[in-house]
Amino acid sequence: MIKSALQIEELDSCKADNIPQGVLYSSQPIILRGLVDNWPMVESAKISAVQAVDYLAKYSTHEPLTVYRGEPEIKGRVFYNQDFNGFNFDVLRLPMTQVVSEILRNVDRADAPMLYVGSTMIDKWLPGFRAENDLVFDQYDPLVSIWLGNQSRIAAHYDFASNIACCVAGRRRFTLFPPEQLDNLYVGPLDFTPAGQPISLVDFANPDFERFPKFREALKHAQVVELEPGDALLIPSMWWHHVEALEGFNVLVNYWWRSSPSFMGAPLNVLQHAIMSLRDLPPEQRAVWQHLFEYYVFEPQDENFEHIPEQVRGILDTMTEQSANGIRSLLLSRLKR
């Protein structure tokens, strides 16, 4: 287990129906103790895993969902296989009732196979659940997902969206790193990943410091927290987080939202396109494009564009859904050539 001397800010006065703006806009992690204590799902989970499963069954549909199943030998680590030409788990399609039944059958077994259901839309697979178990977001329309399984270890990764992760059954341990620790986390492929996001290749349970020496520096910046049922954690956009489910039955509900409109697209797409188009240019050409990105993207100044008549500034003006759709159409047509 990774330990850290760094403290995460902790609040115990937030309520599910009244989350302060300062929390939603925070650029630092915040522990929200007892945020969802009054959810019926949490109350059921505090009684027993069986009670929690019975509560979920009230809302479960019979539609299959995606399940990762790994042999006991992987010790819950969702990762690549030994040759890095695949993964160390199988992907199944099972109804939720079957998944939780198998988890309960093995809930006390230390050698149970890993069963892991990642981000699954609650409104589709558990319709009605949020009527009794929900957070109130006045200005955002978050994506709400459920995660469940037995003991698992999810490699450090980032999400573009901000996140409130609510522990509703079992316990979760989060190990967090600020975005600037990218250089020290030994991130794997961008386009071949276990679950969509690039991940750290370091095994946090047994770090190989000969292979990953800079990880020692990352550990100086690590922030570690354990959540009990009812607790939640604010994970700011782009913060790296390693997640461990610590018990034989665990459920987490999370809320993702972004501070910019969704029509602006995913920045990771830009990064991948830039790698394709810019990375292998001669150094002097890359330097020119770096300046262009700073001028137009990272440090744009109003004075840069004042000489252009306002009615023809196009995408240099404030981005709207209409102008974003125009860019998207243009890119699609050019990428097909």
Secondary structure, DSSP 8 states (H G I E B T S, - for coil): --------EEES--BTTB--HHHHT-SS-EEETTTTTT-HHHHHHHH-HHHHHHHHHTT--S--EEEEEE-GGGTTEE-B-TTSSSBSSEEEEE-HHHHHHHHHHTTT-TT--EEEEEEEEHHHHSTTGGGTS----SS---EEEEEEESSEEEEEE--SSEEEEEEEES-EEEEEE-GGGGGGS-B--SSS-SSSS--B---TTS--TTT-TTHHHHHTT-EEEEE-TT-EEEE-TT-EEEEEE-SSSEEEEEEEE-SS-GGG--HHHHHHHHHHHTTTS-HHHHHHHHHHHIIIIIS--GGGTTTS-GGG-GGGS---HHHHHHHHHHHHHHHT-
